[in-house]
Structures are given as structure tokens and as C-alpha cells.
Amino acid sequence: MRKAFSSQHGFAFDNTYARELEGFYVPVEAAQVAKPRLLQWNRTLADELGLDSEALGSEQGAAIFAGNQLPEGASPLAQAYAGHQFGGFVPQLGDGRALLLGEMLDGQNRRRDLQLKGSGRTPFSRGGDGKAPLGAVLREHLIGEAMHALGIPTTRALASVATGESVFRETPVPGAVLTRVAASHIRVGTFQFFAARGERDKVQRLADYSIVRHHPQAADAENRYLALLAAVADVQASLVAGWMHVGFVHGVMNTDNMTISGETIDYGPCAFIDAYHPQAVFSSIDRNGRYAYANQPVIAQWNLARLAETLLPLIHEDETRAIELATEVVDGFAAHFGDVWLDGMRAKLGLTTAEEGDLELANDFLAELAAQRVDFTSAWRALAASLLEGEEVLSRRFEDASGCQTWIARWQERLAREPMTERTRVAAMNRVNPLYIPRNHKVEEALAAAVESQDLEPFETLLTVLARPFEEQPGHAGYAVPAPESFGSYKTFCGT
């Protein structure tokens, strides 16, 4: 056992997963790395966690967050889980390149996991090296923090550390370790792991633990396990609607990437839409478009059904009745998602009241964008600007503006039925329609500079811009511009 650092740096672990769920994980230590170097340190998040930002934003922090040193009270372990990957069930996955260091309570008394990702082999590595390339680590750091700034529940990056070693994929590339912070790392696949083995007692222990940790309101329900399923459905509906509102495509919505907490997890082949198209796919391995932009709510419901299957013996002793009860929750997901999505679309359209024709109005605007492949993000900002600067601010983005102009007239007629000044409405719209997103070409430019030239300046500038996505930032207009045609068709990779 390697030497532990003193808790003087603010690490105050209370590791309930390790303490209460023995048999759900394997204790493992991180691999030692050659020359740990702290590349990114999230001081704001460190302060939320009550950590000593000054001391840990140093060589000492690099040693901890690379896995070379263990904070006092940490209990490193690799969690077991299974998962449906692109529809096919894999009974054993687990943390193949990650270690849960432990749990801490932040300044708001929220329990948070601290996990090292890219920290070496575990019993779940399935022949892999357990390491992570620098580009994948920085990508997750960047996108996770951008999603947080956009107000979308997400895991976050506390630190990114270069290891001083190469990892081998198609060619040798620099290695790194990410320290990830999450409400927890419990997934649909965690339940599937034990359900597939017929270990009902462990499924029940996990469900009880999840209720206490994430959905305590379910504890008082007449059927606590059905209430747990409904609670997960609620948070996932809100999460996926949030993705859709900003044009985010997760890219790999396997059941092992769907959390019980309702946070976005794992930023491998994800991307943001430029030219709007509902069937947008960026992942190089999603050849059939299973996880396309418009399919995301359907897949979330499919994943929820897989969670329901694991809970059936707990929901009711009679299997037929259990299926009926669970099916009602799963079938209700689509309507609930639709309500949440429409609420968000009303806000994006500048509407503060609800009318029957709002759904059609929102869908028709998206249809206009799709028909002429108009940039998704900038179109929403132009829509708001058109209220003060004239409709041509928006219509000039269309090669044929006739359909857009007809739609604008309908929208303005709808706005006229709401008492609000134009300036107030524009301000409200700009609070929900981002000016800056992680534009794919800007992300790739920043990662290429960091990996190929050891130049972190483009990455840090982009990270700074994305921290305030709704505010216009002088001197950074280029970050709000769609990719040039020379960028071509964009493909992403899982990054492992």
C-alpha cells in the first residue's frame, strides 16, 4: 500500500459505496506513472469540495491526481457493471481504466464521487492497458465543464494530469489521467450486472442505496422500487431534453453510460450540431445511427426499460403485475419528455405562457432549419436579435427565406399575445440560447495544439470562453462561428 497524504489538504472522505456495498467492486490501486504534471486544475470545483486549491494546484496535487499518491481516507476501487452496447448485452464491463477514490460532501452537503480515469489496469480491463490518451482526457475535461456552464447536469473535471508516458493506440500518444467528480457512478448497467447473475439480494441492496443517495422521496412511496424507476425516468427526461435544447449528441448512449442520478457521463464520441439535422450522427462506430440526435429520447426510454427489467422482482412478487406497473412508468416517459422538451422550447422561443399551438410552432421552426441546414446555435440567437434589429437578421441565414418569413409572422403573432417588452424578451431568450458552444472545429484545434505541440493556450482560451456561454465576450466572435466548409464531415471516436 502506497503512502497516504494527510487530510490537511481538505480530503474528508466518507466512502459509503465501499462501506455498504461490499461485493459490488474490486479494491485496486492506480498504476504509478513516470512524470506526473498538472495540466488543468479546476479551482472553482476544488473550492466547492472544500479542498486546498493552492496546495493541490501544484506538484503535490499532480502526484495525487495521477494516482502516484493516495489521499488519506481514500478507498480506491473499480466498480462492477454490465451494459447493453449498441443493443447487444455484455454481462461484464466494469471500470476497466478508472478507480473510485471515494466520496466527499461538498459545501452544499451534496455527496460527490472522486474518480481517477486512465489510472491503469483493473480486473475489468478486458485486455486493455487501462490508460487514457491526453486528447481524450482534455476532451472530457472541456466538454464536461462546458455542459456545466450550460446548466446541464454532468460529471465534472477536477484535474487533468499528464503522466509523462506514452499510451499506444494506432500510434504512441501522450498519456494522461482525469479526475472526475460525479453525484455517483451508479449506472443502469450496475443493476444489470447483478440482475443478469440472478443476485436479487444485491439488486435490492443497490436499489435501496440508490434511493437513499439520489432519490430519497421514493423511500416513502407505497412501492419504493417503482418510485425509484419513476424518479430515474424523470431525471433522464430532463437531462436528454437539455441535450436536445443545445444541439448535443452524446454518441454512445449504452446502458452503462446512463446514470441513476441523471448526470451526463462519458464524453467519448460526442459532438454538437452545427448545421441542423435531426438524424445527425458523429460517432465513427454508430454506423446505423442508433444514437443520432433525434433518437436520443427513444434510446433513453429503451434504456429505462432495461432498468425496469432488473427491478421487476422488487416491484411486485407477481411477475405479470410487476410488468404492468413498470410498463406504465416506461410508457409514460415519452409524454413526460415531451412536456419538458416543450417547456424548454417555449423558453428558447421567448414564450412565457402555454398555448395549444406551441408544439407545432417549435417543430416548424426546426423543420425550416433542417430543410436548409441552417446553423442550430446561431439561429436561436438570431431569432432573439430579430426582435430588435429586424427579421432579416434571421432570414438572411436561409438560402430561400420564404418559409422562414412565413414562420416569423406566425411567431410574432404568438408573441403579441404575451405582455412583455421586446428588450425583456430578448434578454430572457439569450439566457437560454447560448452564443458559445464547444464548436467541433474549435475543440479539435485546441486538442491538436495540446497533443501535437504541447501548447495548452488554445485549450485554455476555449475553456474560458465556454465558462460563460450566454454572454457576448468581446474579442471572441470567432468562437460563435460555425465550422468552415474546409472542416468537412466531422467524425468522433470513443477515445479509449
Buried (B, 14 or more C-beta within 10 A) or exposed (E): EEEBBEEEBBBBBEBBBBEBBEEBBBEBBBBBBEEBBBBBBBEEBBBBBBBBBEEBBEEBBBBBBBBBBBBBBBBBBBBBBBBBBBEEEBEBBBBBBBBBBBBBBBEEEEBBBBBBBBBBBBBBBEEEBBBBBBBBBBBBBBBBBBBBBBBBBBBBBBBBBBBBBBBEBEEEBBBBBBBBBBBBBBBBBBBBBBBBEEBBEBBBBBBBBBBBBBBEEBEEBEBBBBBBBBBBBBBBBBBBBBBBBBBBBBBBBBBBBBBBBBBBBBBBBBBBBBBBBBEBBBBEBBEEEBBBBBBBBBBBBBBBBBBBBBBBBBBBEEEEEBBEBBEEBBEBBBEBBBEBBBBBBBBBBBBEEEEEEBBEBBEBBBEBBBBBEBBBBBBBBBBBBBBEEEBEBBBEBBEEBEBBBEBBEBBEEBBEEEEBEEEEBBEBBBEBBBBBBBBBBBBBBBBBBBBEEEEBEBBBBBBEBBBBBBEEBEEBEEBBEBBEEEBEEBEBBEBB
